[in-house]
Amino acid sequence: MLRFLCLLLVSGCTLLATPTPTPTPLPTPTPAADGWETLAPGLERRVYLPDEANLLSQIIILRVNPAQYTFRAHYRPGNPLTLLQWRAELPEATIFINANFFTPEFEILGLLVSDGAVYGQSYAGYGGTFAVENGLPGVWSNATRPYQGEALEQAVQGFPMLVADSQPAYHNPDPDRATRRTFVGQDSQGRIILGVTPLLGLTLVELSAFLPTTDLGLVNAVNLDGGGSTMLSLLAPGVPEYRLISLDPVPAVLAVYAR
């Protein structure tokens, strides 16, 4: 099992030997002086380039204010869906991204809670959790706050933690390769940060080291499934639709809805 988890960590689930799909080009509205584009009240987007000499290191960030948006986890055990199929299933979602790692049988790893229904088993002592508890979203480390059966409305889990207490959280002397990444975090104002690397991506060590150096103000952030599983759909009123299509269908997504 440990070897299986390590393979997931490096490559993402069920990564296929298929060329990376080209993401839908980002529209080019004029960003504010600080680089953020306001797509709707409480929803902003920004593109970061950790290595200006390497355009493939691009990170797309969506910043979501919980006062204007709600979050739900959706799970189809054993029945993974492509981005287009998830979009047909979730026509009201403003955003969705892929969530938990999963087995070859398309069963999630870690904990997932969808509208109060609990699936899987929480990681113990490692990884992190995004959850909605008493109507409020949060991101935390499983090492500092283990799941003890408390009532959660929604939850997804991943590993490793990338940022913990505003500091880089992943340090590994063994090299991992650059690949597409998906992550979720929370900033010091309580806003939820959703991030993907749409092109070649970064190593986990590089991503963990970079995020705290930005002006995102991240307090905590956790890595979700990546590689062939990374997907992002953005469909906001008045904004051209953006799709980052995954190589693989996935059984679980984290979706965002306007209130």
N, C-alpha and C positions, 0 to 999 in steps of 0.2 A: 504493500500500500504506500509506503514512504517513497519508493521509487516511482510509483504511479503519480503521486502528488508532485514530485519534483519535475517529472516530464510535463505535467500540466502547467506548472509555474513558468517553465522556460518557453513553452511553445503555444500554450492555449489548447483548448480541447479540440480533438479530432481535426487537427490542422491538415489540410489537403495540399498536395503538390500541384497547386493551381496558381497561376499568376494572380497577384493581388488586384481586386477590382478597382478601377479608377473611381474615386468618390465624385459625386456631383459637385461641380465647381461652386465655391462659395460666392454668393452675391457680393456686390461691392458698395454697400451704403457707406457714407462718410462716417468714420468712427469719431468719437469724441477725442478731446486732446489726450485723454489717458488711455486711448486705444480701445475702449469698450463701445460696442454698438448696442443701442437699446432697440430690441426687437418688439417688445411689448412692455407694458408696466410690470415691473418685477422680473423681467427676463432680458438678460444681456449676453452678448457673445464677444469673444476676443480670441485672436490667434497669437500664440506665442511661438517663437523660434529659438529654442535653447542654444543652437549652434548656427550662427548666421552664415557660416560657410557650408552648412549642410541643410538644404531645403527639405530633406526627407525627415528631419527631426521635428517638424511642425506639430503643435498640439492645439487642438480646438477645445476651447473652454466655454461652457454655458454656466452662467451664474443665475440661480433661481431663488427668488424671495418667497419663503413659505407663507407670507401673508397673502400672496396672490395665487399660489399654486399648491396643489396637493400631490401626494406621491402614493403609488400603488405598485406592489409586486404582482406579476402574473406568471403562472407556472402551468406548463402542459407536460406532465411527466410521461416520458416515452413517446411524445408526439412533438418533436421540435418543429419550429416554423422558420421560414425565411423572413427577411425584413418585410417584403411585400405582403406576406401572409399575416405577420404581426400587425402591419398597418391596417389590413382589412379587418382584423380582429379588434383593433383598438382605434377606431376612426376618430374618437374624441380626444385622444392623447396629443398633447402639444409636442412632447418629446418621449422617446423611449431609447434605452440603451440595453445591451446584453448585461446579464447579471452573473449569477453563480457559475463556478466551474461545474462540470458534469461528467458523468461516466459514459462509456461507449453505448450504454443502454439509454442514455438521455435522462438519467436521474440526477438531480442536483447533488452536489457535495456541500457540506456545511448546512446551515440553517436557512430556511426561507419561510416567511410568513406572508400569506396573502389574505387580506380581509379577515384576519384573526385565525385562519386555518394554518396549523404548523406542519411543516414538512422537513424531513431530514434531521440531522443531529448537529448541534453547534460544534464548531472547532473549539478545542479546549487548550487554552494557553497560547494560542497563536492566531494570526489573522485578525480581521476586524469586521464590524457590523455596521451597516446602515439600517436604521429602523425608524418607524413612526410609533411613538409612545404617547398616549394621552393627547393625540392630535399634533404633536410636535416632532419634527424629524431631527435625527442626530446621527453622528458617526463616532464610533469609539473602538478602542482596542479590546479584543477578547481577553488579553492578558490582564488588563487593569479592571475590566468589567465583564466577567464571565456571565454567560446566559444561564439563568437559574429558574427558567420556566415562567418568568414574569409575563404578564399579558402585553403583547405587542400587536399593534394593528397591521403593520407591514414590516418586513425585514428581508434583507439579502446579505450574504456574507462573501468574503473573498480573502485572499492572502497574497503577499504579505502586507502589513501596514507600510505605507510609504511615508507618511508624516504622522508624528505623534507629539502632542504638546508643542506644536509649531517647529519641530526639529526633524531632520532626516531620520527615518526609522528603519531603513533597510540597508544593512552593511553586510556584504558577502564577498569574501576574497575569491571565491570561485566565479569565473566569468560566466555571464549569461549573454545571449545574443539579442541584438536589437530586433524588435518585432512590434507589431501594432499592440497598443495597450488601451484598456478601458479602466477608469477609476472614478470613485465618488468621494467627496470630501465635504467638510463644513468649515466656513470661515469664522472669524472672531465676531461677526455680527449675526451669526446663525444662518446665513444663507448657504444653500447647498450648491456645491461645485461639481459639475459633471464634466469629465474630460476624456478625450480620445486622441490617439495618434493615428491619423488616417493613412499615412504613407508607410515608410519602413519602420518608423517608430524609434524607441530608445530602449536601452537596457533598463532593468528595474533599478539598478544602482544609480544610473544617470537620472532617471525620472525622480527617484527619491531625493537625490541631492539637489536637483533643480527646483522643485516645487517650492521649498521654503525660501528660496532666494528671490521669488517674484513678489509682486505687490498684491497677490491674492489674499494674503492674510490667513492662510490655511492653518487651522488648529489640528485637525486630524484628516487623514485621507487613507483609503484602502484600495488596493489593486483588485479589480474584478477580472473575469476571464478575458483573455486577449488573443493575440494571434489570429487564427481563422475565425474566431467567434466575435471579434470586435464589430459592433454595429451601432449606428446612430441614425435616428429619424427625427427630423425637426419640421414641424408643420404648424406655423404660427400665422394668424391672419395678417395679410398684407406683406408677408415675407416669402420669397421664393422657397419652395420646399427643398430641403437638403437631405440627401440620403448617403450614408456610408454603409454600403452593403457588405455583409460578412461573407466569408468563404463558405461557412457552414451554417446550417439551420441550428437554432438554439432553443432549449426548452423553457428558458426563464428570461424575463426582462424586467427592468425597473422603468415605470412610466410616470410621466408628469402631466397633470391636468390643471387647466385654468379653473379657478374657483368661480 
